[in-house]
Amino acid sequence: MGDNRVVSVGLVGLGRLGRQHAENLAYRIPNCRLTAVCSIKAEEVEEAQAQLGVPYGYTDYEDMLRNKELDAIFIASPSSYHCDQIEKALAAGFHVFSEKPLGLYMEEALRVQEAVRSHPNQVFMLGFMRRYDRSYVYAKRKIEAGAIGEPVLIRCYGLDPAQAMPGFLQFAKSNYSGGLFLDMAIHDLDLARWYLGVEAERVWAIGGSHRYTELAQLQDAETGAALVQFAGNKMGVFVAGRNCAHGYHIETEIIGTLGTLRIGTVPEKNQVAIMDDRGVVRECAQGFLERFEQAYLDEAIEFVEAILEGRQPGVRVEDGVLSTALGYACKESYDTGRLVEVCAPAALSGSHDTR
Ligand SMILES: NC(=O)c1ccc[n+]([C@@H]2O[C@H](COP(=O)([O-])OP(=O)(O)OC[C@H]3O[C@@H](n4cnc5c(N)ncnc54)[C@H](O)[C@@H]3O)[C@@H](O)[C@H]2O)c1
């Protein structure tokens, strides 16, 4: 590290989310410099370099890893590349942030876990940004303070706006997303583990494609539901979808022995109510960049601070492995129509931090 108070970052992936991370890393994260960007699309690299003043641009990821000015690699490429790119970045000596999901298969997720564990002096963080959203953090603190007693059931809605479907179909045709549960519900599956404080044991998942039947040809579902049995007789109900007419609907309910707590019951865009000939209208957030703008910033701040302070961040590789195990079990149950036992690898006890 040249200047030990500034973390020099190389970002791979300049798509829907990568571009937002690029702007955050370039302008909004203290003690951070966006030194390099990489994408297989040269035009994206040139545009990001020109607009954000990034000195180095690459169309080949391994070329970027040879840049000695970098301290850390930020991965926002399609999910099927995450594991390989994480392993290569760790082997080259970098701190690594990776977008979710950690991996699409258990074998690769476990391989990455080994790689992270064998580089204990390098920071690794996974992008479960909802753990940095202020409402989700507030709910966690309330639960820890006993506000609803012992949490026993979690109910989650994770619905993408229908208007994003054409873009998603394009993405899903060229990149394997892992399907509705590993790609979309994974945030809720991680939150369930975080709030309930236990791991999943078995799952039954169903789904279908009723409006965009092309999704069925991609072996994916437009709308799906999973019922999950967690340890200690705790429960989870997850609804995921990509055809939400009113916008981006992210809602979470946690039922405890003494009360219930809800986050985002009505997924409002802001505090404005429009009263006109339609009645009283509260508009809805239209996508993840809008709803979780602050969380994407705060997770990147946490990553950079963890590097500067020489500690590991709150979201760890084990969270990635266990949520992939649960997401994969949901996918398997959806594919086979059967109740599926979650493959929870041993040696993962103690993975419930208190962040
Ligand atoms: N945390 C969240 O809320 C959230 C939201 C959206 C996406 N994601 C995750 O972020 C990742 C990217 O999603 P997206 O929607 O931005 O995808 P995208 O398709 O819009 O962008 C992918 C980017 O990666 C580049 N790319 C593809 N293959 C590459 C390779 N081999 N080497 C280098 N660059 C390559 C593409 O050119 C593009 O710039 C996915 O893993 C997705 O699951 C997370």
The ligand as an ORCA input file, in Angstrom:
! r2SCAN-3c Opt
* xyz 0 1
  N     -26.419     -6.650     -3.807
  C     -27.395     -6.412     -4.647
  O     -28.438     -5.900     -4.293
  C     -27.223     -6.755     -6.093
  C     -28.048     -6.151     -7.050
  C     -27.811     -6.441     -8.397
  C     -26.802     -7.302     -8.768
  N     -26.053     -7.898     -7.802
  C     -24.969     -8.821     -8.178
  O     -23.956     -8.072     -8.846
  C     -23.402     -8.852     -9.895
  C     -23.494     -8.045    -11.191
  O     -24.843     -7.828    -11.483
  P     -25.285     -6.714    -12.542
  O     -26.753     -6.678    -12.488
  O     -24.502     -5.477    -12.344
  O     -24.816     -7.430    -13.906
  P     -24.586     -6.763    -15.358
  O     -24.784     -7.832    -16.352
  O     -25.376     -5.512    -15.476
  O     -23.041     -6.353    -15.324
  C     -22.005     -7.303    -15.362
  C     -20.711     -6.588    -15.679
  O     -19.624     -7.526    -15.649
  C     -18.918     -7.474    -16.900
  N     -18.348     -8.813    -17.135
  C     -18.991     -9.926    -17.544
  N     -18.133    -10.971    -17.575
  C     -16.932    -10.492    -17.168
  C     -15.649    -11.065    -16.999
  N     -15.430    -12.361    -17.239
  N     -14.622    -10.272    -16.592
  C     -14.829     -8.963    -16.345
  N     -16.030     -8.359    -16.486
  C     -17.068     -9.117    -16.893
  C     -19.955     -7.036    -17.910
  O     -19.346     -6.502    -19.086
  C     -20.689     -5.966    -17.083
  O     -19.907     -4.794    -17.037
  C     -24.176    -10.178     -9.919
  O     -23.424    -11.144     -9.250
  C     -25.439     -9.878     -9.142
  O     -25.927    -11.011     -8.437
  C     -26.218     -7.615     -6.498
*
